[in-house]
Amino acid sequence: MTAWSEIDVEAASVPELLSARIAQLIDSGRVEAGSKLPSERALVTMLGASRISIRHALQDLELRGYLTRRPRAGRIVAPLEMRALAEGSIFGSMSSDQRTVREVMDLRTVVEPPIAERAAVRHRTSELHALRTPLETSERELVNRPPSLQVMQLCDVQFHLAIAGLAHNSMLTRLVTETNEWMAPSRQASFQTEQRMQRSVDAHRSIYHAIAERDPVRARKAMHDHLADVLEAITPLAH
């Protein structure tokens, strides 16, 4: 029996539980530092979980310093010292109770509009597919009744991370990637209804067109307006 078979199907279906179970395997030494993780597709087969759950769990473990990536090797279990660095950083040392929704949204409002502005100026036309893919996926998902909350959230994550990538600044990409976990509460709240999902997709479309047309002023404003709209939607939670 492999260590991976110790993860029950029920836990594997919830990203937070799956992340915790994998972290336990690593902490206990059942999965050793330097070990190569199975591919996402293999984990789907082994654990009976959806690919979205697997991906969210692995992203969480990367943020927490449990996993890292190597060229041509994929994800591997990071050495213990990397985990200690992550836990000691500004990102890892703050408890979830300290990360209020309002603080998260304040951070997003400060960081993301100027990133969109830079993306409009710095992107290569060939890179626009990274924005177009999650946008088109979310547009198709809205046809379903009801739309999948997980799919919509994943598309939202991919869209915002792609904008950071188009800005061609590794520090900005790292910042958005590491704070992605903090943004989860605002994303969940902003997709409470199908109407809210539609508003988010409409906003993403406006941001996409502004970036694609290399209009930095419009891109910055579109992102600012989008985040202001999200904050208004989650105001009851942002205290």
C-alpha positions as CSV (number, residue, x, y, z in Angstrom):
1,M,0.0,0.0,0.0
2,T,1.4,3.4,-1.0
3,A,1.2,6.5,1.2
4,W,-1.2,8.0,-1.3
5,S,-3.7,5.2,-0.7
6,E,-4.0,6.4,2.9
7,I,-6.0,9.4,1.8
8,D,-9.7,8.6,1.9
9,V,-12.0,9.6,-1.0
10,E,-14.2,11.9,1.2
11,A,-11.1,14.0,2.1
12,A,-9.9,14.1,-1.5
13,S,-13.1,15.7,-2.6
14,V,-12.5,18.8,-0.5
15,P,-9.4,20.8,-1.4
16,E,-8.7,22.0,2.1
17,L,-8.9,18.5,3.5
18,L,-6.9,17.0,0.7
19,S,-4.2,19.7,1.3
20,A,-4.2,18.8,5.0
21,R,-3.9,15.1,4.3
22,I,-1.0,15.5,1.9
23,A,0.8,17.8,4.4
24,Q,0.4,15.2,7.1
25,L,2.0,12.6,4.8
26,I,4.9,14.9,4.2
27,D,5.3,15.9,7.9
28,S,5.3,12.3,9.0
29,G,7.9,11.3,6.4
30,R,5.7,9.0,4.6
31,V,6.3,11.1,1.5
32,E,9.9,12.3,1.7
33,A,11.6,15.5,0.7
34,G,12.8,15.4,-2.9
35,S,10.1,12.9,-3.9
36,K,8.4,13.6,-7.2
37,L,4.6,14.0,-6.9
38,P,2.4,12.0,-9.3
39,S,0.9,14.2,-12.1
40,E,-2.5,15.8,-11.5
41,R,-4.1,13.3,-13.9
42,A,-2.5,10.4,-11.9
43,L,-3.8,11.8,-8.6
44,V,-7.3,12.2,-10.0
45,T,-7.2,8.4,-10.8
46,M,-5.5,7.4,-7.5
47,L,-7.7,9.5,-5.2
48,G,-11.0,9.6,-7.1
49,A,-11.0,13.4,-6.8
50,S,-11.8,16.0,-9.3
51,R,-8.9,17.7,-11.1
52,I,-10.1,21.1,-9.7
53,S,-9.9,19.8,-6.1
54,I,-6.4,18.4,-6.8
55,R,-5.2,21.6,-8.4
56,H,-6.5,23.8,-5.5
57,A,-4.9,21.5,-2.9
58,L,-1.5,21.5,-4.7
59,Q,-1.5,25.3,-5.1
60,D,-2.2,25.6,-1.4
61,L,0.7,23.3,-0.6
62,E,3.0,25.3,-2.9
63,L,2.1,28.5,-1.1
64,R,2.8,26.9,2.3
65,G,6.3,25.7,1.2
66,Y,5.5,22.0,1.1
67,L,5.9,21.7,-2.7
68,T,8.1,23.3,-5.3
69,R,8.5,22.9,-9.0
70,R,11.6,22.0,-11.0
71,P,12.0,22.2,-14.8
72,R,11.1,18.9,-16.5
73,A,10.5,17.3,-13.1
74,G,7.1,18.9,-12.2
75,R,6.1,19.2,-8.5
76,I,8.4,17.8,-5.9
77,V,8.3,17.7,-2.1
78,A,10.3,20.7,-0.8
79,P,13.0,20.4,1.8
80,L,12.0,21.2,5.4
81,E,14.0,24.5,5.3
82,M,11.8,25.8,2.5
83,R,8.8,25.2,4.6
84,A,10.4,27.0,7.5
85,L,11.1,30.0,5.3
86,A,7.5,30.1,4.1
87,E,6.2,29.9,7.6
88,G,8.5,32.7,8.7
89,S,7.7,35.0,5.9
90,I,5.1,37.8,6.0
91,F,2.7,35.5,4.0
92,G,3.2,32.4,6.1
93,S,3.3,34.0,9.6
94,M,-0.1,35.6,9.5
95,S,-3.0,33.5,10.8
96,S,-6.2,33.1,8.9
97,D,-8.0,35.0,11.6
98,Q,-5.8,38.0,10.9
99,R,-6.6,38.0,7.2
100,T,-9.9,39.6,7.2
101,V,-11.9,39.9,4.0
102,R,-11.6,43.7,4.1
103,E,-7.8,43.5,4.4
104,V,-7.6,41.1,1.5
105,M,-9.8,43.3,-0.6
106,D,-7.7,46.4,0.4
107,L,-4.6,44.5,-0.7
108,R,-6.2,43.5,-4.0
109,T,-7.3,47.1,-4.7
110,V,-3.7,48.4,-4.1
111,V,-2.0,45.7,-6.1
112,E,-4.1,44.6,-9.0
113,P,-5.1,47.7,-10.9
114,P,-1.5,48.8,-11.5
115,I,-0.7,45.2,-12.5
116,A,-3.4,45.3,-15.1
117,E,-2.1,48.7,-16.3
118,R,1.4,47.2,-16.8
119,A,0.0,44.1,-18.5
120,A,-1.7,46.3,-21.1
121,V,1.7,47.9,-22.0
122,R,4.0,44.9,-21.6
123,H,2.2,41.8,-22.9
124,R,3.0,40.0,-26.1
125,T,0.0,39.4,-28.3
126,S,0.9,35.6,-28.3
127,E,0.3,35.6,-24.5
128,L,-3.3,36.8,-24.6
129,H,-4.5,33.2,-24.8
130,A,-3.6,32.9,-21.1
131,L,-6.3,35.4,-20.3
132,R,-8.7,34.3,-23.0
133,T,-8.8,30.7,-22.0
134,P,-10.2,31.2,-18.4
135,L,-12.5,33.9,-19.7
136,E,-14.0,31.7,-22.4
137,T,-14.3,28.7,-20.0
138,S,-16.2,30.8,-17.5
139,E,-18.5,32.1,-20.2
140,R,-19.3,28.5,-21.3
141,E,-19.8,27.5,-17.7
142,L,-22.5,30.2,-17.2
143,V,-24.7,28.3,-19.7
144,N,-25.0,25.4,-17.2
145,R,-27.7,25.4,-14.6
146,P,-26.5,25.8,-12.1
147,P,-22.9,26.9,-13.0
148,S,-20.2,25.1,-11.1
149,L,-18.9,27.3,-8.3
150,Q,-15.5,25.5,-8.3
151,V,-15.1,26.0,-12.1
152,M,-15.9,29.7,-11.8
153,Q,-13.5,30.2,-8.9
154,L,-10.7,28.4,-10.7
155,C,-11.3,30.5,-13.8
156,D,-11.1,33.6,-11.6
157,V,-7.8,32.5,-10.1
158,Q,-6.4,31.7,-13.5
159,F,-7.5,35.0,-15.0
160,H,-6.0,37.2,-12.3
161,L,-2.7,35.2,-12.2
162,A,-2.5,35.4,-15.9
163,I,-2.7,39.2,-15.7
164,A,0.2,39.2,-13.3
165,G,2.2,37.1,-15.8
166,L,1.5,39.5,-18.6
167,A,3.1,42.3,-16.6
168,H,6.5,40.5,-16.9
169,N,7.6,41.2,-13.4
170,S,8.5,38.1,-11.4
171,M,8.0,39.9,-8.1
172,L,4.5,40.9,-8.9
173,T,3.7,37.4,-10.1
174,R,5.1,36.0,-6.9
175,L,3.0,38.5,-4.8
176,V,-0.2,37.6,-6.6
177,T,0.5,33.9,-6.4
178,E,1.4,33.9,-2.7
179,T,-1.6,36.0,-1.8
180,N,-4.0,33.9,-3.9
181,E,-4.9,31.8,-0.8
182,W,-5.9,34.9,1.1
183,M,-8.3,35.9,-1.7
184,A,-10.4,32.7,-1.4
185,P,-13.0,34.2,1.0
186,S,-13.6,37.2,-1.3
187,R,-14.0,34.9,-4.3
188,Q,-16.4,32.6,-2.6
189,A,-18.5,35.5,-1.4
190,S,-18.5,37.2,-4.8
191,F,-19.9,34.2,-6.5
192,Q,-23.0,33.8,-4.3
193,T,-25.5,34.0,-7.1
194,E,-25.5,33.4,-10.9
195,Q,-26.0,37.2,-11.3
196,R,-22.8,37.8,-9.4
197,M,-21.0,35.2,-11.5
198,Q,-22.3,37.0,-14.7
199,R,-21.1,40.4,-13.3
200,S,-17.6,39.0,-12.7
201,V,-17.4,37.5,-16.2
202,D,-18.6,40.8,-17.7
203,A,-15.9,42.6,-15.7
204,H,-13.2,40.2,-16.8
205,R,-14.3,40.7,-20.4
206,S,-13.8,44.5,-20.0
207,I,-10.4,44.0,-18.5
208,Y,-9.4,41.5,-21.2
209,H,-10.3,43.9,-24.0
210,A,-8.5,46.8,-22.4
211,I,-5.4,44.8,-22.0
212,A,-5.6,43.3,-25.5
213,E,-6.1,46.8,-27.0
214,R,-3.1,48.0,-25.0
215,D,-5.0,50.7,-23.2
216,P,-3.3,50.9,-19.8
217,V,-5.7,53.6,-18.4
218,R,-8.8,51.7,-19.3
219,A,-7.2,48.4,-18.0
220,R,-6.4,50.0,-14.6
221,K,-9.9,51.5,-14.3
222,A,-11.6,48.3,-15.3
223,M,-9.7,46.3,-12.7
224,H,-10.4,49.0,-10.0
225,D,-14.2,49.0,-10.9
226,H,-14.2,45.2,-10.8
227,L,-12.7,45.0,-7.3
228,A,-14.9,47.8,-6.0
229,D,-17.9,45.8,-7.3
230,V,-16.7,42.7,-5.5
231,L,-16.2,44.6,-2.3
232,E,-19.7,45.9,-2.5
233,A,-21.0,42.4,-3.0
234,I,-19.2,41.1,0.1
235,T,-19.6,44.1,2.4
236,P,-21.6,42.1,5.0
237,L,-18.5,39.8,5.4
238,A,-15.9,42.5,5.2
239,H,-15.9,43.4,8.9
